Amino acid sequence: MGFDFDTLKVQAGYRAQEHNNAVSVPIYQTAAFALGDSYRADRLFSFSDEDPIYTRLSNPTVDVLERRLAALHGAAGAIALASGMAAVSYALLNAAGKGGRILTTARLYGGTVDSFTSIFPDLGLEIDIVENPDDPAEFQKKLTADTKAIFIESLTNPFVTIPNLTAIADIAHAHGIPLLVDNTVATPYLLNPFEYGADVVVYSATKALSGHGNVIAGIVLESGKFDYGSGKFPQFAQPLWFLRDENDVERNVLQVFPSIPFTGRLRAVHLNYLGAALSPFDAYLVLLGLETLSERVEKQLANAKAVLAYLEGHPHVGWVRHPYVQGNPYRALADRYFPKGVGAILSFAFAGTEEQRRIFLAATKIFGYQANLGDARSLIINPAGTTHVELTYAQRELVGLTPDTIRLSFGLESAKDLIADLEQAFAAAFAG
Ligand SMILES: *Cc1c(COP(=O)(O)O)cnc(C)c1O
């Protein structure tokens, strides 16, 4: 290996010779794969042969995506899923096992926060929330004997805050548990969480990873370095009939997938039985988007900087939240973890009445009003009423989410046009 990110993102994990010399990754649009003879079937069903059997479990197109993302992260294993929520929920369930607790924060995607109360307790998984994630000592204080993982987002939405990854990773490891990082907003181009102690990284590939607003997809990756055989994770040591060998002897995940126990178990158990498989066509779309990740993110960063300069000091803007704003407390962490630049989103306070805010949101012509981010098109939204509506009022207070918060996600348009669009929308809102 040793290739740079930009080389890997268009070439890793694929050998044309193995696919009829097709230059573009073929879409293997098939549910099942011929088993050949029953001897081969025995090998396939006892995991001694790795060829695909059935697309819910694996598929050659999806496999290229998994290998490519693993290469981009220097990760041991990867698994693609049908959505970012599947990636988050399967990863948390996999780490927690029965009766486990996950230590996390309220600075998370709204759907993730809501899942903590609406579904996870039914599945035997409880959540503990660190109120001030800026203080790593608070993670230490909230650990219990049942805590099985710490889960954080590396760059948060909508306020672009940054956790101290290495400090939190050290706390997790001292307790014998893995650090799980949702790296969706950051993207692997700007940050590889594995370099700072993460053990598992998850993505909503729906966002900047695919980057064209045309697919729902999720990814889970593992470093391959964490020891799930320590006794703290009995679910990894439990023999499973599905993992039996050719002599019908049950085996556990650690025996069958010694180098990738986390994604191996996730595939054998969660993907297998809960079933959120990524379709080959959607894997193809993510692969296509991934080819331009660096170029897109660079343009989005440039647009973010230009609009930031426009918003700072604007008469109808209360505050702007982004590490590059004068006095923002996350600047040092941004410089440390994001040397290429940080975040293609920002939030600001709309300084006007609710009615003016509603006019403003309706008046943009280039910024699309929709619940997504990381798209090639620039987007605008009021998170308190939309993307983060699942947060309770107490949780909103914890993260500082007010009704006047407006979040921008930068696309690939001209910065001049983006600024002009905001200016005409402000003019429309304050016309009366
Ligand atoms: C969107 C998002 C998710 C959920 O992903 P889907 O692909 O919409 O299921 C999870 N985490 C973060 C940070 C997100 O932005």
The ligand as an SDF file (V2000), in Angstrom:
LIG
                    3D

 15 15  0  0  0  0  0  0  0  0999 V2000
  -27.6980   11.7640    8.6540 C   0  0  0  0  0  0  0  0  0  0  0  0
  -26.8950   11.2680    9.7870 C   0  0  0  0  0  0  0  0  0  0  0  0
  -27.1130    9.9990   10.3190 C   0  0  0  0  0  0  0  0  0  0  0  0
  -28.2120    9.0890    9.8120 C   0  0  0  0  0  0  0  0  0  0  0  0
  -27.9060    8.6870    8.5070 O   0  0  0  0  0  0  0  0  0  0  0  0
  -29.0170    8.2200    7.4190 P   0  0  0  0  0  0  0  0  0  0  0  0
  -28.1720    7.8620    6.2440 O   0  0  0  0  0  0  0  0  0  0  0  0
  -29.9300    9.3780    7.1990 O   0  0  0  0  0  0  0  0  0  0  0  0
  -29.7280    7.0560    8.0170 O   0  0  0  0  0  0  0  0  0  0  0  0
  -26.2970    9.5850   11.3560 C   0  0  0  0  0  0  0  0  0  0  0  0
  -25.3200   10.3850   11.8440 N   0  0  0  0  0  0  0  0  0  0  0  0
  -25.0970   11.6160   11.3600 C   0  0  0  0  0  0  0  0  0  0  0  0
  -24.0300   12.4590   11.9630 C   0  0  0  0  0  0  0  0  0  0  0  0
  -25.8770   12.1040   10.3170 C   0  0  0  0  0  0  0  0  0  0  0  0
  -25.6550   13.3400    9.8510 O   0  0  0  0  0  0  0  0  0  0  0  0
  1  2  1  0
  2  3  1  0
  2 14  2  0
  3  4  1  0
  3 10  2  0
  4  5  1  0
  5  6  1  0
  6  7  2  0
  6  8  1  0
  6  9  1  0
 10 11  1  0
 11 12  2  0
 12 13  1  0
 12 14  1  0
 14 15  1  0
M  END
$$$$
